[in-house]
Amino acid sequence: MFETNLEKGLESESIPKYQKQYGKNILENQKVTGWHILLRQFMSPFMYLLLGAAILSYFLGEKIDSFMIILFIVVNTGLGFYQEYKSENIIKALKIFLKSYTIVRRDGIEKRIEKSDLVPGDIVIVGPGDIIPADIRLMEVQGLEINESVLSGEAEAVSKDTKTVKKIKQLYEAKNIAFAGSTVSSGQGVGVVIGIGSHTAFGKISALSSETVRISSFEIGMRKISNMILKIVGVTFIFIFLLKLGFSHSSTDFFEFIIFSIALAVSVIPEGLPLVITFTLSHGAKRLAKSNVVVKRLSSIEDLGSIEVLCSDKTGTLTENKMQIAEILDASKNETLFFARLGSIMPTREQPIVNPFDEAIFAGIKKTEVKILQSYTKLSEVPFDPIRKRNAVLLEHENNSELVVRGAYEEVVKLCNKISAKMSKEHSQFILEQGKNGHRVLALAHKNIKTKSCDIKNEEKELELVGLISFYDPLKESSLEALEKAEALGVKIKILTGDSKEVSGAIGRQTGLIINEKMVLTGEEFMALSEPEQKEAANKYSIFARVSPEQKYAIIETLQKTYTVGFLGEGINDAPALKVAHVGMVVSNASDVAREAADIILLQKSLSVIIDGIEEGRRVFANNVKYLKATMASNFGNFYAVVVASFLAGYLPMLPIQLLLLNLLSDFPMMSIANDSVDQKELEKPRHYNIKDIFLVCTVLGIISTLFDFFFFGVFFQFGADTLRSNWFIASVLTELALIFSIRTKGSMFKTVRPSKMVFVLTIVAAALTLALPFTQLGHNVFSLHPPTMNQLFIILGALLVYIFCTELAKRYYYKVEKNSE
């Protein structure tokens, strides 16, 4: 069927031909184009209201108003399109970091390629943790078990073989096929690709080709607050309309009031909120990517900022993950090293070493030793997994077969011939001493086997123990600084490791996480506790040793009852813990299953990178909440004042076109808050979405805005409609702009971190336009604005200073009361 060979695979020269014939190995989802983004701008109900108001204004003879409403729609749509298009491009750029790879045989060598470059006929090699990249007809298997729940719904792993299938009811019942999207639970397999992309069994199930969307706590909160705003505005407008219906004496007044009401609704509802959130999150994602943190979903940035407890292994996070051999316990050190190397994969240019233990083992190897190793042929292998705590390799050399097993001493020694009490004591003493120094110990064993083909797992018995090797993993220079920063940010660090108490305790002492080994708890000890005791232990202990995947899951689940938990994992067995954690993180070279379960991918495994990411998440969260508070406090204050004034004055206190312009000028700089700098105090502890806090502070500041609006109404009402409208318009814009700077911090606006350049510049531009427009023909003829007198301008500016003083005073008192009530 394909011009391929199991041992050599396809020739590289034939790949372009197959790619042209079959296409890329990808599931094509609907692409988001510029037109899609543009059309999304018109999906808002506010746009429909404005279009209705424009049409109504035109038929009522208010053609200028109609034109300006249309212009407002165009400007608002343009801004929304620009910001969203920019955000979409950022998200596309980040997907470069989310590529996944697989191992194939091409030109007789094994190489790592992108899964999307697979073609039918490729020979693929899969192992534990791999997500099957295409439909594969299995040709060789070694204890291969695959979880096919994405196809069959059955969670139990299926044992695979290479036998030809005669009759099946369902396609996924074929045991000689590894289906795309399924997951390797254990063992290894080699097979030929028979289907890619949409031509796989997985691809034909369209429902599975779309991603499952996880909704963050922030998104849930936003929905609640949006619904609440709509209800408040809706109830208010029903009440107003009933009153207007009773007082209105002409249809013209009534229709004019409808247009006024629509403009007022648009001005009060923060319709720019979704756009600001998307823009803030996408820019946060861009900044995180520069720090080697890639988000799979934008909303997880805010979840990252809410982390209170971070759970992680120590290797590569606190330590360098660059192993060095410390000591070898054996009569012949060279023999122990030799078997350690045999139990690995001989590094090549196409397949370099990725295991830090192997890097240390192969360091300084001589050419003569390389030749000897190359004379061995690997027949089969059972890769390392956290449950077995070992790997095993079957090799052939000069017609003899050799089984080599490497792993944790307590697991390997069980498979060996009985050793003397003296040797057992010597081994225990060696492991204890090495552990106290933070060194990890690897045990080596082997035996000769008569046959070339066997089940390795069945042959793991009566082995001969060769020796022990201890490894040293240096502490990262950045670890201590990162731990200090984590403490400053209110983040607790919990180390969940498979290492012994001695090894993990030594690292804990070096980093200052613990004082002595008594402060280390093993996974077994944790599981033996009652539920209340587990909750206490999870909070008390910072290091958990000899932790199995199931125990990791239990510890994280217990912590989540009290805290927002982040977990950094990488192996196949970390997937359940990654899913249960509030924020799942993996390194870029983690297993496929772990990458799939995670929310965030780290291009560099480091504690400092994660802590910086948490800080960035809090910065994003702070800016989103800042915008919400600023727009709600100012809009609601102005909303109720204008509504009440419309009944007191007997005419519209502000024209619809003026309300829309007010909304545009005040929202313009507010939307730049997405890139604003954040007060350091906002980053010092995890922040959670608090609707009560937002509504209370908005109510307090909104009441002040309303009182000042009534002040302006009272002062300028006596001078007639034109003067009232123009001066109230100027005062409303200026007070809303001032509120942006006050709401930026819980402290004094004069003593906090400087605003971003964009916020400052756009505020100055908006204020300048507000003051200049009444003196122009455009302002007069189109917006019906009239120039204020110098005395009126001094009254507005003077009141503005008093407004700033009052908002600062009210804000200070509110947060003081809030702090005392905590």
C-alpha positions in Angstrom: 0.0 0.0 0.0 2.8 2.4 0.9 6.4 2.5 -0.2 7.7 1.9 3.4 9.8 -0.4 5.4 9.3 -1.2 9.1 13.1 -1.0 9.9 13.9 2.0 7.7 10.6 3.8 7.3 9.9 6.2 4.4 12.6 8.0 2.5 12.7 11.8 3.1 12.6 12.4 -0.7 9.1 10.8 -0.8 7.6 13.0 2.0 6.7 16.1 -0.2 4.8 13.8 -2.6 2.7 12.2 0.2 2.1 15.6 1.8 0.8 17.0 -1.5 -1.4 13.9 -1.9 -2.8 13.6 1.7 -2.3 17.1 3.2 -1.2 18.0 6.7 -2.0 15.8 9.7 -4.3 18.4 11.4 -8.0 18.7 12.1 -9.1 21.9 10.4 -11.2 24.0 12.7 -13.0 27.1 11.4 -10.4 29.8 10.9 -11.0 33.3 12.4 -10.6 35.9 9.7 -10.7 39.7 9.7 -14.3 39.5 8.5 -15.3 37.2 11.4 -13.9 39.7 13.8 -15.6 42.6 12.1 -19.0 40.9 12.1 -18.5 40.1 15.8 -18.5 43.8 16.6 -22.2 44.0 15.4 -23.3 41.1 17.5 -23.9 43.3 20.6 -27.5 44.3 21.5 -26.1 47.8 22.1 -25.3 48.1 18.4 -28.9 47.1 17.5 -30.2 49.8 19.9 -27.9 52.4 18.3 -28.9 51.5 14.8 -32.6 51.7 15.8 -31.9 55.2 17.3 -30.2 56.3 14.2 -33.1 55.2 11.9 -35.6 56.8 14.3 -33.7 60.1 14.4 -33.6 60.2 10.6 -37.3 59.8 10.2 -37.9 62.4 12.9 -35.9 64.9 10.8 -32.8 64.8 13.1 -30.5 64.0 10.2 -27.3 65.3 11.9 -28.1 63.2 15.1 -28.7 60.2 12.9 -25.4 60.7 11.0 -23.4 61.2 14.3 -24.9 58.1 15.8 -23.8 56.1 12.7 -20.4 57.7 13.1 -20.2 56.7 16.7 -21.0 53.1 15.6 -18.3 53.2 13.0 -15.7 54.6 15.5 -16.7 52.2 18.2 -16.6 49.3 15.8 -13.3 50.4 14.4 -11.7 50.5 17.9 -13.2 47.1 18.8 -12.0 45.6 15.5 -8.5 46.9 15.9 -8.1 45.7 19.5 -9.7 42.3 18.9 -7.7 41.7 15.6 -4.5 42.5 17.4 -5.5 40.1 20.3 -6.3 37.4 17.8 -2.9 37.8 16.2 -1.2 37.5 19.6 -3.1 34.3 20.3 -2.1 32.9 16.9 1.6 33.7 17.5 1.5 31.9 20.9 0.3 28.7 19.2 3.8 28.3 17.7 4.9 27.3 21.2 2.2 24.7 21.5 3.5 22.4 18.7 3.6 18.7 19.6 6.1 16.1 18.3 6.4 12.3 17.7 9.2 9.8 17.0 9.3 8.3 13.5 11.7 6.2 11.5 12.8 7.8 8.2 15.8 6.9 6.1 16.6 4.2 8.6 17.0 6.5 11.6 14.7 7.6 14.4 13.9 11.3 14.4 11.6 13.7 16.2 9.2 15.5 13.9 6.1 17.7 14.3 2.9 15.6 14.4 1.4 17.7 11.7 4.2 16.5 9.3 3.2 12.9 9.5 2.1 11.2 6.3 0.5 7.7 5.6 3.3 5.2 5.5 5.4 6.7 8.2 6.7 4.3 10.9 5.8 5.7 14.3 7.2 4.7 17.7 4.9 5.4 20.7 5.5 5.1 24.5 3.9 5.9 27.9 2.2 9.3 28.0 2.1 9.8 24.2 -1.2 10.8 22.5 -1.4 8.7 19.4 -0.8 11.2 16.5 -2.6 9.3 13.7 -4.4 6.0 13.1 -1.6 3.4 13.2 -1.6 -0.2 12.2 0.6 -1.8 14.9 3.4 -4.0 13.8 5.4 -4.4 17.0 4.2 -4.2 20.6 5.8 -4.6 24.0 3.2 -4.6 26.8 1.3 -1.9 25.0 -1.9 -0.6 26.7 -3.9 2.3 25.3 -6.7 4.4 26.8 -9.4 4.8 24.1 -12.0 6.6 26.2 -12.2 9.5 23.7 -13.6 7.0 21.2 -15.3 4.3 23.2 -16.1 6.1 26.5 -14.5 3.2 28.4 -11.9 4.4 30.9 -10.1 1.1 31.2 -6.9 0.8 29.1 -7.0 -1.7 26.2 -4.2 -4.2 25.6 -3.0 -4.1 22.0 -1.4 -6.7 19.8 -0.4 -7.2 16.1 -2.7 -10.0 15.1 -4.9 -9.6 12.1 -8.5 -8.9 13.1 -11.2 -11.0 11.4 -14.5 -9.6 12.5 -15.5 -6.6 14.7 -18.7 -4.7 15.4 -17.1 -1.3 16.1 -13.9 0.1 14.6 -12.4 0.9 17.9 -12.6 -2.9 18.8 -9.6 -3.5 16.5 -6.7 -4.4 18.8 -4.1 -4.1 16.1 -4.8 -0.4 15.5 -3.8 2.6 17.7 -6.3 5.3 17.1 -5.5 9.0 16.9 -6.4 10.9 20.0 -6.1 7.9 22.3 -3.4 7.7 25.0 -0.6 5.2 25.7 -0.9 4.1 29.3 2.0 1.7 29.3 4.4 -0.2 27.1 5.7 0.6 23.6 4.5 0.1 20.1 5.7 0.5 16.5 3.4 0.8 13.6 2.6 2.3 10.2 0.4 5.4 9.8 -2.8 4.5 7.8 -4.9 7.6 8.4 -4.2 11.3 9.2 -6.1 14.4 10.1 -9.8 14.3 9.2 -9.4 10.8 7.7 -8.8 9.2 11.2 -11.5 7.7 13.3 -11.0 10.6 15.7 -11.3 13.2 12.9 -14.6 11.8 11.7 -16.2 12.5 15.1 -16.7 16.2 14.6 -17.7 16.9 18.2 -14.3 15.8 19.3 -12.5 18.2 17.0 -13.5 21.3 19.0 -11.8 22.2 22.3 -13.6 21.9 25.6 -13.8 25.4 27.0 -13.0 25.9 30.7 -14.6 29.0 32.2 -12.4 30.8 34.7 -13.7 32.1 38.1 -13.2 35.6 36.7 -15.3 34.9 33.6 -18.1 33.6 35.9 -17.9 36.7 38.0 -18.0 39.0 34.9 -21.2 37.2 33.7 -22.8 37.7 37.1 -22.0 41.4 37.3 -23.0 42.0 33.6 -26.4 40.4 34.3 -26.8 42.4 37.5 -26.1 45.7 35.6 -28.6 44.8 32.9 -31.3 44.1 35.5 -30.7 47.3 37.4 -30.7 49.4 34.1 -33.8 47.4 32.8 -35.9 48.0 36.0 -34.9 51.6 36.1 -35.9 52.2 32.4 -39.3 50.5 32.9 -40.0 52.8 35.8 -38.8 55.9 33.8 -40.9 54.9 30.8 -44.0 54.5 32.9 -43.5 57.9 34.4 -42.8 59.5 31.0 -45.9 57.8 29.5 -47.9 59.5 32.2 -46.3 63.0 31.7 -45.7 63.1 28.0 -48.1 65.3 25.9 -46.8 64.6 22.4 -45.6 61.7 20.3 -42.5 63.8 19.2 -41.4 64.2 22.9 -41.9 60.5 23.5 -39.8 59.4 20.5 -37.1 61.9 21.4 -37.1 60.5 24.9 -36.7 56.9 23.4 -33.5 58.1 21.5 -32.3 59.8 24.7 -33.0 56.6 26.7 -31.0 54.5 24.2 -28.1 56.9 24.3 -28.3 56.9 28.1 -28.3 53.0 28.2 -25.3 52.9 26.0 -23.4 55.4 28.1 -24.1 53.6 31.4 -23.5 49.9 30.5 -19.8 49.0 30.2 -20.2 47.6 26.7 -16.4 47.9 26.3 -15.8 45.4 29.1 -15.4 42.2 27.0 -13.0 44.1 24.7 -10.9 45.4 27.6 -10.8 41.9 29.1 -9.7 40.3 25.8 -7.1 43.1 25.2 -5.7 42.9 28.7 -5.5 39.1 28.7 -3.9 38.9 25.2 -1.3 41.5 26.1 -0.7 39.7 29.4 -0.2 36.5 27.4 2.3 38.3 25.2 4.3 39.5 28.2 4.2 36.1 29.8 5.5 34.5 26.5 8.5 36.7 26.7 9.1 35.3 30.2 8.8 31.7 28.8 5.2 31.1 30.0 2.7 30.2 27.3 -1.1 30.1 28.1 -3.4 27.7 26.3 -6.5 29.7 27.3 -6.4 33.4 28.0 -8.6 33.3 31.1 -6.1 31.1 32.8 -3.9 34.2 33.2 -6.2 35.5 35.9 -6.4 32.1 37.5 -2.6 32.1 37.6 -2.7 35.3 39.5 -5.1 33.9 42.1 -2.8 31.0 43.1 -2.3 30.8 46.9 -0.5 27.4 47.0 1.9 26.2 44.3 2.7 22.5 44.2 5.6 21.2 42.3 8.4 18.6 42.1 11.8 20.0 43.2 13.7 18.7 40.2 14.2 21.4 37.6 12.1 23.8 39.7 14.4 24.4 42.7 17.3 22.4 41.2 19.1 22.7 37.9 18.0 19.2 36.6 21.6 18.8 35.4 22.7 15.7 37.1 26.3 14.9 38.0 27.6 11.6 39.3 28.6 12.0 42.9 29.6 8.4 43.9 29.5 4.8 42.7 29.1 1.9 45.2 30.6 -1.2 43.5 33.7 -3.3 43.3 34.1 -2.3 39.7 32.9 1.3 39.0 33.5 0.9 35.3 31.1 -2.2 35.2 28.3 -0.2 36.9 28.7 2.7 34.5 28.7 0.3 31.6 25.4 -1.3 32.6 23.9 2.1 33.4 24.8 3.1 29.8 23.4 -0.1 28.4 20.1 0.6 30.1 19.8 3.9 28.2 19.6 4.9 24.6 22.8 5.6 22.9 22.6 9.3 21.9 22.7 10.3 18.3 22.5 13.6 16.4 18.8 12.8 15.5 17.9 11.6 19.0 19.9 13.5 21.6 19.7 12.7 25.4 16.7 14.2 27.1 17.1 12.3 30.5 19.3 14.2 32.9 20.4 10.9 34.5 21.6 9.7 31.1 23.4 13.0 30.5 25.5 12.4 33.6 26.0 8.7 32.7 27.3 9.5 29.2 29.4 12.5 30.3 33.1 11.9 29.5 32.5 8.6 27.7 35.5 7.4 25.6 35.4 6.4 21.9 36.4 2.8 22.7 33.5 2.6 25.1 31.1 4.0 22.5 32.2 1.2 20.0 31.5 -1.5 22.6 28.0 -0.1 23.3 27.3 0.2 19.6 27.9 -3.6 19.3 24.8 -4.2 21.3 21.4 -4.2 19.6 18.3 -3.2 21.5 15.5 -5.7 21.0 12.8 -4.3 23.2 12.2 -2.0 26.2 9.8 -1.2 29.0 10.2 2.6 29.6 10.4 4.1 33.1 7.1 5.0 34.7 6.5 6.4 38.2 4.5 3.4 39.4 7.2 0.7 38.5 10.0 3.2 39.4 12.3 1.5 36.9 13.0 0.9 33.3 14.1 -2.4 31.6 16.0 -3.0 28.3 16.5 -6.2 26.4 19.7 -6.3 24.3 21.5 -8.7 22.0 25.3 -9.1 21.8 27.1 -11.8 19.9 24.0 -14.1 19.8 23.5 -13.6 23.6 20.6 -11.7 25.1 21.0 -9.4 28.1 18.3 -7.8 30.3 19.3 -4.6 32.1 17.1 -3.0 34.8 17.7 0.5 36.3 15.6 2.2 38.9 14.9 3.0 42.6 16.9 0.7 44.9 13.9 -0.6 46.9 12.2 -1.7 43.7 15.2 -3.2 41.9 16.5 -5.1 44.9 13.1 -7.0 45.1 13.8 -8.5 41.7 17.4 -9.6 42.5 18.8 -12.8 44.0 19.1 -12.6 47.7 22.0 -10.5 48.9 23.9 -10.9 52.2 22.9 -9.0 55.3 26.3 -7.2 55.3 25.8 -6.0 51.7 22.2 -4.9 52.5 23.5 -2.9 55.4 26.2 -1.3 53.3 23.6 -0.4 50.7 21.3 1.1 53.2 24.1 3.2 54.8 25.2 4.4 51.4 21.6 5.5 50.4 21.1 7.2 53.8 24.4 9.2 53.6 23.8 10.2 50.0 20.2 11.2 50.8 21.3 13.5 53.6 23.5 15.3 51.1 20.5 15.6 48.7 21.9 12.9 46.3 19.6 10.6 44.4 20.5 6.9 44.0 20.0 4.7 41.0 20.4 0.9 41.3 21.6 -1.4 38.4 20.8 -5.0 37.8 21.1 -7.5 34.9 20.8 -11.1 33.8 21.5 -13.2 30.7 18.4 -14.6 28.8 18.4 -17.5 26.4 15.7 -16.2 24.1 15.6 -13.0 22.0 11.9 -12.6 22.2 10.3 -12.5 25.6 7.9 -10.5 27.9 10.4 -8.3 29.7 8.1 -7.9 32.7 7.9 -11.7 33.2 11.7 -11.9 33.1 12.3 -9.3 35.8 13.3 -11.8 38.4 16.5 -13.5 39.7 18.5 -10.5 38.6 22.1 -9.9 39.7 22.6 -6.5 41.4 25.5 -4.7 39.7 25.9 -1.6 41.9 24.6 1.8 42.9 25.2 5.3 41.5 24.4 8.5 43.3 23.7 11.7 41.5 23.9 15.3 42.5 21.5 17.9 41.2 22.8 21.5 42.0 20.4 24.0 43.5 19.4 26.8 41.0 20.9 30.2 41.8 17.5 31.8 41.3 15.7 29.5 43.7 16.3 31.4 46.9 15.3 34.7 45.3 12.2 33.1 43.8 11.2 31.6 47.2 11.6 35.1 48.8 9.4 36.6 46.1 6.8 33.9 46.5 6.6 34.7 50.2 6.3 38.4 49.4 3.4 37.6 47.0 1.7 35.4 49.7 2.2 32.2 47.7 2.9 29.0 49.7 5.3 26.5 48.0 4.6 22.8 48.5 7.1 20.2 47.1 5.6 16.9 46.0 8.4 14.6 45.1 9.1 10.9 44.5 12.5 11.2 46.2 13.2 9.9 49.7 12.7 11.8 52.9 16.5 12.3 53.1 17.0 13.7 49.6 13.9 16.0 49.7 14.7 17.1 53.2 18.3 18.1 52.2 17.0 20.3 49.4 14.4 21.7 51.8 17.0 22.7 54.3 19.2 24.3 51.6 16.3 26.4 50.4 15.0 27.3 53.8 11.6 25.6 53.3 12.2 23.4 56.3 14.5 23.3 59.3 14.9 19.5 59.7 13.8 16.2 58.2 10.9 15.9 60.7 9.2 18.5 58.7 8.9 16.1 55.7 5.9 13.8 55.3 5.7 10.8 53.0 2.8 10.1 50.7 2.0 6.9 52.7 2.0 8.8 56.0 -0.4 11.4 54.6 -2.8 8.7 53.3 -2.8 7.0 56.7 -4.3 10.1 58.3 -8.0 10.8 58.9 -9.6 13.5 56.7 -9.4 16.3 59.3 -5.7 15.3 59.9 -5.0 15.3 56.2 -6.3 18.9 55.9 -4.1 19.9 58.8 -1.0 18.1 57.4 -1.6 19.5 53.9 -1.4 23.0 55.4 1.4 22.3 57.9 4.0 20.5 55.8 5.9 22.1 52.9 7.6 18.9 51.6 5.9 15.6 50.8 8.3 12.7 49.9 7.9 9.4 48.1 4.6 10.6 46.7 2.8 8.5 44.1 0.5 10.0 41.4 -2.6 9.0 43.4 -1.2 10.6 46.6 -0.3 13.8 44.6 -3.9 14.0 43.6 -5.2 13.5 47.1 -2.9 16.2 48.5 -3.9 18.7 45.9 -7.6 17.9 46.3 -7.2 18.4 50.1 -5.5 21.8 49.6 -8.2 22.9 47.2 -10.7 22.9 50.0 -9.0 25.9 51.5 -6.8 27.5 48.8 -6.5 28.2 45.1 -4.0 25.7 44.0 -1.5 25.6 41.1 0.3 22.4 40.1 3.4 21.9 38.0 3.6 18.4 36.5 5.1 16.7 33.5 4.6 12.9 33.4 1.7 10.8 32.2 0.6 10.1 35.8 0.4 13.8 36.6 -2.6 14.3 34.3 -5.3 13.7 37.0 -3.6 16.1 39.4 -3.2 18.7 36.5 -6.9 18.4 35.8 -8.1 18.7 39.4 -5.8 21.7 40.2 -7.2 25.2 39.7 -4.2 25.9 37.4 -2.3 23.1 35.7 1.2 23.8 34.4 3.7 21.7 32.5 7.1 22.1 30.9 7.2 22.1 27.1 8.9 18.6 26.9 6.2 17.0 29.2 4.3 14.0 28.1 1.5 14.6 25.6 -1.2 13.7 28.2 0.2 16.2 30.7 0.4 18.9 28.0 -3.2 18.2 27.0 -4.5 18.4 30.7 -2.5 21.6 31.5 -3.6 25.3 31.2 -0.1 26.7 31.0 3.1 25.5 29.3 6.5 26.6 30.6 9.2 26.9 28.0 11.7 26.9 30.9 11.2 24.8 34.1 12.0 27.3 36.9 10.3 28.5 40.1 11.2 32.1 39.3 9.4 31.8 35.9 6.2 30.6 37.6 6.3 33.3 40.3 6.8 36.0 37.7 3.8 34.5 35.9 1.7 34.7 39.1 2.7 38.3 39.4 1.7 39.1 35.8 -1.6 37.3 36.4 -2.4 39.6 39.3 -1.4 42.6 37.2 -3.9 41.6 34.5 -6.6 40.9 37.1 -6.0 44.3 38.8 -6.3 46.2 35.5 -9.6 44.5 34.5 -11.1 45.2 37.9 -9.8 48.7 37.8 -11.6 49.4 34.5 -14.8 47.9 35.8 -14.8 50.0 38.9 -13.9 53.2 37.0 -16.6 52.8 34.3 -19.3 51.7 36.7 -18.7 54.3 39.4 -18.7 57.2 36.9 -21.5 55.9 34.6 -24.0 55.1 37.3 -23.4 58.4 39.1 -24.0 60.3 35.9 -26.9 57.9 34.9 -29.2 58.6 37.9 -28.4 62.3 37.9 -29.4 62.8 34.2 -32.5 60.7 34.6 -33.8 62.7 37.6 -32.8 66.0 35.9 -34.8 65.1 32.8 -38.0 65.2 34.9 -37.0 68.3 37.0 -35.9 70.4 33.9 -38.9 69.7 31.7 -36.5 69.1 28.8 -33.6 66.8 28.1 -30.7 67.9 30.3 -28.2 66.4 27.8 -28.9 65.6 24.2 -28.5 62.0 22.9 -25.6 62.9 20.7 -23.9 64.6 23.7 -24.4 61.4 25.8 -22.8 59.3 23.1 -19.9 61.8 22.8 -19.4 61.8 26.5 -19.3 58.0 26.5 -16.7 58.0 23.7 -14.4 60.6 25.2 -14.4 59.0 28.7 -14.1 55.4 27.4 -11.2 56.2 25.1 -8.6 56.6 27.9 -10.4 54.0 30.1 -9.8 51.3 27.6 -6.0 52.0 27.7 -6.1 50.7 31.4 -5.3 47.3 29.8 -1.7 48.4 29.6 -1.6 50.4 32.8 1.0 50.0 35.5 -0.2 48.5 38.8 0.3 49.5 42.4 2.8 47.1 44.1 0.3 46.6 47.0 -2.2 45.1 44.6 0.3 42.3 43.8 1.2 41.4 47.4 -1.5 38.8 48.0 -3.8 36.6 45.8 -6.9 38.5 44.6 -10.3 36.9 44.1 -13.2 38.3 42.2 -15.4 40.1 44.7 -18.7 41.4 43.4 -19.7 42.8 46.8 -16.4 44.9 46.9 -16.8 46.2 43.4 -20.5 47.2 43.9 -19.8 48.8 47.3 -16.9 51.0 46.1 -18.8 51.9 42.9 -21.8 52.8 45.0 -19.7 55.1 47.3 -17.9 56.8 44.4 -21.1 56.8 42.3 -23.0 58.7 45.0 -20.3 61.4 45.0 -20.5 61.6 41.2 -24.3 62.0 41.4 -24.0 64.7 44.1 -21.6 66.7 41.9 -23.8 66.2 38.9 -26.7 67.7 40.8 -24.4 70.6 41.8 -23.7 71.3 38.1 -27.4 71.0 37.3 -28.3 73.4 40.1 -25.6 76.0 39.1 -26.2 76.0 35.4 -29.9 75.3 35.1 -30.8 79.0 35.5 -28.8 79.9 32.4 -31.0 77.8 30.0 -30.9 74.5 28.2 -27.9 75.2 26.0 -25.6 76.4 28.8 -26.7 73.6 31.1 -26.0 70.9 28.5 -22.7 72.3 27.4 -21.3 72.9 30.9 -22.7 69.6 32.3 -21.1 67.8 29.4 -17.7 69.3 30.1 -17.9 68.7 33.8 -19.0 65.0 33.3 -16.2 64.2 31.0 -13.5 65.9 33.2 -14.8 64.2 36.4 -14.9 60.8 34.7 -11.3 61.3 33.5 -10.2 62.3 37.0 -11.8 59.2 38.5 -9.6 57.0 36.4 -6.5 58.2 38.3 -8.2 57.9 41.7 -9.6 54.4 41.1 -6.1 53.1 40.0 -5.1 52.6 43.6 -6.5 52.0 47.1 -4.1 54.6 48.4 -3.5 58.2 47.5 -3.6 58.9 43.7 -0.6 61.3 44.3 1.6 58.7 46.0 1.1 55.6 43.9 3.0 54.2 40.9 2.8 56.5 37.8 0.2 55.7 35.2 1.3 54.1 31.9 2.2 56.6 29.2 -0.8 55.5 27.1 -3.3 56.2 29.9 -1.7 59.6 30.6 -1.6 60.7 26.9 -5.1 59.6 26.0 -6.5 61.3 29.1 -4.8 64.6 28.2 -6.1 64.2 24.6 -9.7 63.5 25.8 -9.6 66.5 28.2 -8.2 68.8 25.6 -10.9 67.8 23.1 -13.6 68.3 25.7 -12.5 71.8 26.5 -11.9 72.7 22.8 -15.0 71.4 21.1 -17.5 74.0 22.5 -15.3 76.7 20.9 -15.4 75.1 17.5 -18.0 75.2 14.7 -18.1 71.4 14.8 -18.9 71.4 18.5 -21.6 74.0 18.0 -23.3 72.8 14.7 -23.0 69.0 15.3 -23.0 68.5 19.0 -25.0 71.6 20.0 -22.2 72.6 22.4 -21.7 76.3 23.4 -18.6 77.9 24.8 -18.6 78.5 28.5 -17.7 81.8 30.0 -14.5 82.2 32.0 -16.5 82.3 35.3 -18.4 79.1 34.3 -15.1 77.4 33.4 -13.6 78.4 36.7 -16.6 76.9 38.5 -16.2 73.6 36.6 -12.5 73.4 37.3 -12.9 74.4 40.9 -15.6 71.8 41.4 -13.3 69.3 39.7 -10.6 69.8 42.4 -13.2 69.5 45.2 -14.5 66.3 43.4 -11.0 64.8 43.4 -10.6 65.6 47.1 -14.0 64.1 48.0 -13.4 60.9 46.0 -9.9 60.4 47.6 -11.4 61.0 51.1 -14.3 58.6 50.5 -12.1 56.0 49.0 -9.6 56.2 51.9 -12.4 55.9 54.5 -14.1 53.0 52.6 -10.8 50.9 52.4 -10.0 51.7 56.0 -13.4 50.3 57.1 -13.0 47.3 54.8 -9.5 46.6 56.3 -10.8 46.8 59.9 -13.7 44.4 59.1 -11.4 41.7 57.7 
